[in-house]
Amino acid sequence: MADLDLSLAAPGAAKKPLIPKSAAVRLTLLVCAALILAGLMSTLHYNWDWWVVWRYRNLFVTGLLMTILVSSGAIVLGLVIGLSCGLARVSGNVWLKEAARLYVWGFRGTPLLTQIYIFYFCIAVIIHVDNPMLVGMAVLAFFSGAYLTEMVRAGIESISPGQWEAARSTGLTHNQALRLVIFPQAMRRIIAPATGQFVSLIKDSSLLSVISVRELTKGAEMVNAVTYKTFEAYLPLALFYLLLTYPLSVLTYRLEKRMRSL
């Protein structure tokens, strides 16, 4: 039976490599970058003390959990805001359309750091909310929601008018055509860029340290303030953010690749 299997195999058939070529190249580049960074670091007259990371591990772990919590809440709330305002942008109601347009203009036209200060020191004071975590989650959600709004609008408007005409010809109303025919097609084009926006949101959460949200960046700042070990405080910080964003980055790449093949 083994001989029969060998005889049926295509002559000269190449064996599939254990590691894909792209992955091998990526790994090689990462190793080269690490060696270059290590070489540059070795030229510094610096007394390394990596035990600092272990001694203050609670700050890093707490910051990591806070970053995950704030980012997850902001992603869910931002998605709701983006979908709602995106649909408002393409609705026939001029009041909803202009309100959504004004929202996008305001949040995309101002820096996130400025919005954090305004939310925390102005809006939160007016409405009597003294919780930096909730304020930070809200401002991240509104900031990312503005970009998601435009993604939803662009995705819906990218569907050909013929789809609208075909849906309406079957007796569907405008809202039914949007919900049952147009929006499912648009979602296929929205998912990949939206996932990329969520990656940016996780990184943007580092700015919440300015209002004392004890996320990853704030934890690293506290370690640096106590130990004066800047490299030991901030190099693990970069590694933690890479670990948080890498799964979403891979998901974005695969979704974009799949969308191109459809």
Contacts in CASP RR format, 6 or more apart in sequence:
PFRMAT RR
TARGET T0000
AUTHOR 0000-0000-0000
METHOD contacts of the structure
MODEL  1
MADLDLSLAAPGAAKKPLIPKSAAVRLTLLVCAALILAGLMSTLHYNWDW
WVVWRYRNLFVTGLLMTILVSSGAIVLGLVIGLSCGLARVSGNVWLKEAA
RLYVWGFRGTPLLTQIYIFYFCIAVIIHVDNPMLVGMAVLAFFSGAYLTE
MVRAGIESISPGQWEAARSTGLTHNQALRLVIFPQAMRRIIAPATGQFVS
LIKDSSLLSVISVRELTKGAEMVNAVTYKTFEAYLPLALFYLLLTYPLSV
LTYRLEKRMRSL
19 27 0 8 1.000
41 231 0 8 1.000
46 231 0 8 1.000
48 231 0 8 1.000
48 232 0 8 1.000
49 227 0 8 1.000
49 229 0 8 1.000
49 232 0 8 1.000
50 232 0 8 1.000
52 223 0 8 1.000
52 227 0 8 1.000
52 229 0 8 1.000
52 232 0 8 1.000
52 233 0 8 1.000
53 60 0 8 1.000
53 223 0 8 1.000
53 232 0 8 1.000
53 236 0 8 1.000
56 222 0 8 1.000
56 223 0 8 1.000
56 226 0 8 1.000
56 227 0 8 1.000
59 219 0 8 1.000
59 220 0 8 1.000
59 222 0 8 1.000
59 223 0 8 1.000
60 216 0 8 1.000
60 219 0 8 1.000
60 220 0 8 1.000
60 223 0 8 1.000
60 236 0 8 1.000
60 240 0 8 1.000
62 214 0 8 1.000
62 219 0 8 1.000
63 214 0 8 1.000
63 215 0 8 1.000
63 216 0 8 1.000
63 218 0 8 1.000
63 219 0 8 1.000
64 216 0 8 1.000
64 240 0 8 1.000
64 244 0 8 1.000
66 133 0 8 1.000
66 213 0 8 1.000
66 214 0 8 1.000
66 215 0 8 1.000
66 216 0 8 1.000
67 202 0 8 1.000
67 205 0 8 1.000
67 215 0 8 1.000
67 216 0 8 1.000
67 240 0 8 1.000
67 244 0 8 1.000
68 244 0 8 1.000
69 133 0 8 1.000
70 133 0 8 1.000
70 136 0 8 1.000
70 137 0 8 1.000
70 140 0 8 1.000
70 205 0 8 1.000
70 208 0 8 1.000
70 213 0 8 1.000
70 215 0 8 1.000
71 140 0 8 1.000
71 198 0 8 1.000
71 201 0 8 1.000
71 202 0 8 1.000
71 205 0 8 1.000
71 244 0 8 1.000
73 137 0 8 1.000
73 141 0 8 1.000
74 136 0 8 1.000
74 137 0 8 1.000
74 138 0 8 1.000
74 140 0 8 1.000
74 141 0 8 1.000
74 144 0 8 1.000
74 201 0 8 1.000
74 205 0 8 1.000
75 141 0 8 1.000
75 144 0 8 1.000
75 198 0 8 1.000
75 201 0 8 1.000
77 137 0 8 1.000
77 138 0 8 1.000
77 141 0 8 1.000
78 140 0 8 1.000
78 141 0 8 1.000
78 142 0 8 1.000
78 144 0 8 1.000
78 145 0 8 1.000
78 148 0 8 1.000
79 145 0 8 1.000
79 148 0 8 1.000
79 194 0 8 1.000
81 141 0 8 1.000
81 142 0 8 1.000
81 145 0 8 1.000
81 148 0 8 1.000
81 149 0 8 1.000
82 145 0 8 1.000
82 146 0 8 1.000
82 148 0 8 1.000
82 149 0 8 1.000
82 151 0 8 1.000
82 152 0 8 1.000
83 148 0 8 1.000
83 152 0 8 1.000
85 100 0 8 1.000
85 103 0 8 1.000
85 104 0 8 1.000
85 145 0 8 1.000
85 146 0 8 1.000
85 149 0 8 1.000
85 152 0 8 1.000
86 100 0 8 1.000
86 148 0 8 1.000
86 149 0 8 1.000
86 150 0 8 1.000
86 152 0 8 1.000
86 153 0 8 1.000
86 156 0 8 1.000
87 152 0 8 1.000
87 156 0 8 1.000
87 178 0 8 1.000
88 96 0 8 1.000
88 97 0 8 1.000
88 99 0 8 1.000
88 100 0 8 1.000
89 97 0 8 1.000
89 100 0 8 1.000
89 101 0 8 1.000
89 104 0 8 1.000
89 149 0 8 1.000
89 150 0 8 1.000
89 152 0 8 1.000
89 153 0 8 1.000
90 97 0 8 1.000
90 153 0 8 1.000
90 156 0 8 1.000
90 157 0 8 1.000
90 178 0 8 1.000
91 97 0 8 1.000
100 149 0 8 1.000
103 146 0 8 1.000
103 149 0 8 1.000
104 146 0 8 1.000
104 149 0 8 1.000
104 150 0 8 1.000
106 146 0 8 1.000
107 115 0 8 1.000
107 142 0 8 1.000
107 143 0 8 1.000
107 145 0 8 1.000
107 146 0 8 1.000
108 146 0 8 1.000
108 147 0 8 1.000
108 150 0 8 1.000
112 139 0 8 1.000
112 140 0 8 1.000
112 143 0 8 1.000
112 204 0 8 1.000
112 207 0 8 1.000
113 207 0 8 1.000
113 210 0 8 1.000
115 139 0 8 1.000
115 142 0 8 1.000
115 143 0 8 1.000
116 135 0 8 1.000
116 136 0 8 1.000
116 139 0 8 1.000
116 207 0 8 1.000
116 208 0 8 1.000
116 210 0 8 1.000
116 211 0 8 1.000
117 210 0 8 1.000
117 211 0 8 1.000
119 135 0 8 1.000
119 136 0 8 1.000
119 138 0 8 1.000
119 139 0 8 1.000
120 132 0 8 1.000
120 135 0 8 1.000
120 136 0 8 1.000
120 139 0 8 1.000
120 211 0 8 1.000
124 130 0 8 1.000
124 135 0 8 1.000
129 135 0 8 1.000
132 208 0 8 1.000
132 211 0 8 1.000
132 212 0 8 1.000
132 213 0 8 1.000
133 213 0 8 1.000
135 211 0 8 1.000
136 208 0 8 1.000
136 211 0 8 1.000
136 213 0 8 1.000
140 201 0 8 1.000
140 204 0 8 1.000
140 205 0 8 1.000
140 208 0 8 1.000
143 201 0 8 1.000
143 204 0 8 1.000
144 197 0 8 1.000
144 198 0 8 1.000
144 200 0 8 1.000
144 201 0 8 1.000
144 204 0 8 1.000
147 197 0 8 1.000
148 194 0 8 1.000
148 197 0 8 1.000
151 190 0 8 1.000
151 193 0 8 1.000
151 194 0 8 1.000
151 197 0 8 1.000
152 186 0 8 1.000
152 190 0 8 1.000
155 186 0 8 1.000
155 189 0 8 1.000
155 190 0 8 1.000
156 178 0 8 1.000
156 182 0 8 1.000
156 183 0 8 1.000
156 186 0 8 1.000
158 186 0 8 1.000
158 189 0 8 1.000
159 182 0 8 1.000
159 185 0 8 1.000
159 186 0 8 1.000
163 181 0 8 1.000
163 182 0 8 1.000
163 185 0 8 1.000
164 177 0 8 1.000
164 181 0 8 1.000
164 182 0 8 1.000
166 181 0 8 1.000
167 176 0 8 1.000
167 177 0 8 1.000
167 180 0 8 1.000
167 181 0 8 1.000
167 182 0 8 1.000
168 174 0 8 1.000
168 177 0 8 1.000
172 180 0 8 1.000
172 181 0 8 1.000
188 259 0 8 1.000
188 262 0 8 1.000
189 259 0 8 1.000
191 255 0 8 1.000
191 259 0 8 1.000
192 252 0 8 1.000
192 255 0 8 1.000
192 256 0 8 1.000
192 259 0 8 1.000
195 248 0 8 1.000
195 251 0 8 1.000
195 252 0 8 1.000
195 255 0 8 1.000
196 248 0 8 1.000
196 249 0 8 1.000
196 252 0 8 1.000
198 248 0 8 1.000
199 245 0 8 1.000
199 248 0 8 1.000
199 249 0 8 1.000
199 252 0 8 1.000
202 241 0 8 1.000
202 244 0 8 1.000
202 245 0 8 1.000
202 248 0 8 1.000
203 241 0 8 1.000
203 245 0 8 1.000
205 215 0 8 1.000
205 216 0 8 1.000
206 215 0 8 1.000
206 216 0 8 1.000
206 217 0 8 1.000
206 241 0 8 1.000
207 217 0 8 1.000
208 215 0 8 1.000
208 217 0 8 1.000
208 218 0 8 1.000
209 215 0 8 1.000
209 217 0 8 1.000
209 218 0 8 1.000
209 219 0 8 1.000
209 221 0 8 1.000
212 218 0 8 1.000
214 222 0 8 1.000
216 237 0 8 1.000
216 240 0 8 1.000
216 241 0 8 1.000
217 237 0 8 1.000
220 233 0 8 1.000
220 234 0 8 1.000
220 236 0 8 1.000
220 237 0 8 1.000
221 233 0 8 1.000
223 229 0 8 1.000
223 232 0 8 1.000
223 233 0 8 1.000
224 230 0 8 1.000
224 233 0 8 1.000
224 234 0 8 1.000
227 233 0 8 1.000
END
